[in-house]
Amino acid sequence: MFDLSFGEMMVAGAVALVVLGPERLPVVARKTGEWVGKIQRMAANVKSELAAQAEVANLNQVKAELEQAATDIQQDLRSFANQVENEAREVAEQSKPAWERLPEQKTPADFGIETDDQGFPIIPVSGSLKNAEPVWQTKSLRKQAMTRKRDMRPRHRVAPKLRSKK
């Protein structure tokens, strides 16, 4: 506790022997030892109390972290339950017959196209072709795409071979 060397303690003991005398020195030394022991025990108790308080503070912090984790887990479980309920509703909707699940059908009138009695679109044409039948595609879209794909292919051309005389 105090940094006293052996020489310093010898000097202090010699001074105490001269000041107190040989009769009172053992009594004073005993009382001093008791007081030093009490002070050491008190310091040890204070240390243990501080350590206990630090441990309690640490436990309170851990408790708060655990409570926060528990609330996070509860929120995650609630959101998962909501997700499951939504998916269950979707499955229940899908269990309806196919004709009830179809979207509403669109007609040419929904797009602003006029049709005749048979449902064919009326194509405005100038001149003598007013009453002519509508012209439909002669080639399907698939055939047009295949033609474009074929036209894009590299053509194989045979390179001429040079002949040499032997």
Order of alpha helices (4+ residues) and beta strands (2+ residues): alpha-alpha-alpha
